[in-house]
């Protein structure tokens, strides 16, 4: 297996690794989904760019199937990382029975991340207005 060129590798800071990060993203209750992917989002703590985490349950099958889904999702994120909105944290959850192809995940990720970035921007504006009016 060949590794990607250094410029296209996925840096380790792009991954959500701690349970507190996942809990924060879930608690924001900002989500969107389609046939192949469900995405939760929150404003990120990383100023360099968008980060992501994966959640693939045992409902998707044995460890081999779950591992394949995770690899596909990581690759979809790696290929789309420069086109995604900056400064948000995402938790990616594949849908059961959905179309588990790299192309489907790339399209879903790009569309849902842009949709969620718009929701988060509106949410931030509302919070600022509430703070100013106090």
C-alpha positions as CSV (number, residue, x, y, z in Angstrom):
1,X,0.0,0.0,0.0
2,X,1.4,3.4,-0.9
3,X,1.1,6.3,1.4
4,X,-0.1,9.7,0.2
5,X,2.4,12.5,-0.5
6,X,3.3,14.5,2.5
7,X,1.2,17.5,1.4
8,X,-1.9,15.4,1.2
9,X,-1.6,13.5,4.5
10,X,-4.2,13.9,7.2
11,X,-2.5,15.7,10.2
12,X,-3.2,14.2,13.6
13,X,-4.6,17.5,14.9
14,X,-7.5,17.1,12.5
15,X,-8.9,14.2,14.6
16,X,-11.2,14.5,17.6
17,X,-9.7,12.1,20.1
18,X,-11.2,12.9,23.5
19,X,-14.6,12.0,24.8
20,X,-15.1,15.6,26.0
21,X,-14.8,16.8,22.4
22,X,-17.4,14.3,21.2
23,X,-19.7,15.3,24.1
24,X,-19.4,19.0,23.3
25,X,-20.3,18.4,19.7
26,X,-23.3,16.3,20.6
27,X,-24.4,18.8,23.2
28,X,-24.5,21.6,20.6
29,X,-27.5,19.7,19.0
30,X,-26.6,20.9,15.5
31,X,-27.0,18.1,13.1
32,X,-27.8,17.3,9.5
33,X,-28.1,14.1,7.6
34,X,-28.8,12.4,4.3
35,X,-29.1,8.8,3.0
36,X,-25.5,7.9,3.7
37,X,-24.3,10.1,6.5
38,X,-25.3,11.8,9.7
39,X,-23.1,14.7,10.8
40,X,-23.1,16.6,14.1
41,X,-21.2,19.9,14.3
42,X,-20.1,22.6,16.8
43,X,-17.8,25.6,16.7
44,X,-14.3,24.2,16.9
45,X,-11.6,25.0,19.4
46,X,-8.9,24.6,16.7
47,X,-8.0,27.8,14.9
48,X,-6.2,26.0,12.1
49,X,-9.2,24.3,10.5
50,X,-11.9,21.8,10.6
51,X,-11.5,18.6,12.8
52,X,-13.5,15.4,12.7
53,X,-14.3,12.3,14.7
54,X,-15.9,9.0,13.8
55,X,-18.7,7.0,15.4
56,X,-19.4,3.6,13.9
57,X,-21.6,1.4,16.0
58,X,-21.7,-2.4,16.1
59,X,-25.0,-2.2,14.3
60,X,-23.0,-1.8,11.1
61,X,-21.6,-5.3,11.4
62,X,-18.4,-7.0,12.4
63,X,-15.0,-5.3,13.0
64,X,-14.0,-5.7,9.4
65,X,-17.1,-3.9,8.1
66,X,-16.8,-1.2,10.7
67,X,-13.1,-0.7,9.9
68,X,-13.9,-0.3,6.2
69,X,-16.4,2.3,6.9
70,X,-14.0,4.2,9.1
71,X,-11.3,4.1,6.4
72,X,-13.8,5.3,3.8
73,X,-14.9,8.2,6.1
74,X,-11.3,9.2,6.9
75,X,-10.3,9.2,3.2
76,X,-13.4,11.2,2.3
77,X,-12.5,13.8,4.9
78,X,-8.8,13.8,3.8
79,X,-9.8,14.5,0.2
80,X,-12.4,17.2,1.1
81,X,-10.5,18.9,4.0
82,X,-9.5,22.0,1.9
83,X,-13.1,22.4,0.6
84,X,-14.8,22.2,4.0
85,X,-15.7,25.3,6.1
86,X,-12.9,26.2,8.6
87,X,-13.2,26.2,12.3
88,X,-15.8,23.6,13.0
89,X,-15.7,20.2,14.7
90,X,-17.6,17.4,13.0
91,X,-18.7,13.9,14.2
92,X,-19.4,11.6,11.2
93,X,-21.8,8.7,11.6
94,X,-22.5,6.5,8.6
95,X,-26.2,5.5,8.0
96,X,-27.1,1.8,8.1
97,X,-27.9,0.4,4.7
98,X,-26.7,3.6,3.1
99,X,-24.5,3.8,0.0
100,X,-21.1,3.1,1.5
101,X,-18.9,4.4,-1.3
102,X,-16.1,6.9,-1.2
103,X,-17.8,9.2,-3.7
104,X,-21.1,9.1,-1.8
105,X,-19.3,10.0,1.5
106,X,-17.4,12.8,-0.2
107,X,-20.6,14.4,-1.6
108,X,-22.5,14.0,1.6
109,X,-19.7,15.4,3.8
110,X,-19.2,18.5,1.6
111,X,-23.0,19.2,1.4
112,X,-23.7,18.5,5.1
113,X,-20.7,20.4,6.4
114,X,-21.6,23.5,4.4
115,X,-25.2,23.3,5.6
116,X,-24.1,23.0,9.2
117,X,-21.6,25.8,8.9
118,X,-24.6,28.0,7.9
119,X,-26.6,26.8,10.9
120,X,-23.7,27.5,13.3
121,X,-23.1,31.0,11.8
122,X,-26.7,31.8,12.5
123,X,-26.5,30.4,16.0
124,X,-23.4,32.5,16.8
125,X,-25.0,35.6,15.5
126,X,-28.0,35.0,17.8
127,X,-25.8,34.4,20.8
128,X,-23.9,37.6,20.2
129,X,-27.1,39.6,19.9
130,X,-28.3,38.1,23.2
131,X,-25.0,39.0,24.9
132,X,-25.1,42.6,23.6
133,X,-28.8,43.1,24.7
134,X,-28.0,42.1,28.3
